[in-house]
Amino acid sequence: MTITLEVNLRVPNVTVNGPDEAVRRITNSESRFWKVMDVAALPKVGDDLELSTRGHTFRAIVKRVDWHDDKGRFVMACHYAKRSMSAGMYEDLRADPNWTMRSLIPTA
């Protein structure tokens, strides 16, 4: 039996520097990446979870698991397991159609 859940992924800030451009910093404190996925068993807080984009596989740490009645499924808050993320990995995550980037700041 599989369980459908929603992943709410927090990623670190990313520094982008190319040979022909100035160094710039992408701040991710006000946004999260979301994905709906099926798992064999419900992860617990502190578990190491393997996630992926079309081009990368990466680890995340489960920080919180909550049931949402309005969605009819669990929502799992995770943090990217490493302290930093490469610009290529970040762009791959943003471009992947299975992941959606959402702002935490409500728009008017």
N, C-alpha and C positions, 0 to 999 in steps of 0.2 A: 504494500500500500504506500502510495506517495502522498506527501503533504505539500500543498501549494502555499507558498509564503512570499512576502514582499521583502526585498532587501533594501535597506536604507544605508548607503555606504558613505562614510566620511573619509575624504582623502586629504593628504597633506598639501601644503602650499607647494607650488612648483616654480622653479627658476628656469627661465628659458634664455639661453644665450647662443647666438649663432655667429658665424664668422663675419657676416655683413650687417648685423643689427646690435643694438644696445641690449644690455641685460635687462630683462623685465621679470617681474614676479607676479604669478597668478595666485591670488588669495582665494582659498576655498572654504573659509570659515563660515560663510553665509550661504553655502549651497551644499547639496547632497546629490548623490547618484542613486537612482532607483531601478530595480529590476524585479520582475515576477519570475519565480523559478520553482521547480519541484524538487523536493528532497526526500530521501528514504526515511529519515527520522528527524524529529525536531531538534535542532542544536540547542545546547545549553549556554548560558552566559559563561564566557571564558574559553569556549571551544574555538579551535582553529578551523576556519572554513575555506575551502578552495573555490575561488570564483574565476570567471574568465571573460575575456572579450573575444572577438574573432581572431585577434593576433597575439594575445598574451594570456597566460594563466598566472594568477596571483593569490596571495593569502590575505585573509581578513580575520580579525578577532571579533567574536560576538560579544557585544556590550549589553544588549537588552533584547528581550523577546516579549512582545505584547500581543494579545488577541484584540482585534478590532471588529466589533459587531457590524459596523456599517460596511466594512469591506468583506466580511465573512472569511477572514484569514488572519494568520499571524503576520506581524510586521517585526522584522529583525533588524535592530540597529547594529552596525558593524563599523570598525575602524580598519583602514588599510594597515596591514601588519608591519610594514617597514616605516622608518622615520621619514624617508624621502621617496619621491616618485620621479622617474625620468620624464622628460618632456614628451618623448615618443609614446610611452605608456599612457600618459595623460591624454594625448591626442587620440590614441586608439580607443580609450574609454569614452571620450566625447563623441567620437564618430560611430561607435557601435550602435546599431539600431535597437538592440535589446536593452540598452541602458538609457535612462532619461535623466538629464540634469535638471534639478529643481532648486529654486531659490527658497531660502528660509524666511526671507523678508517679504511680507505680503505687499502686493502692488495695489495701488489705488484704482 
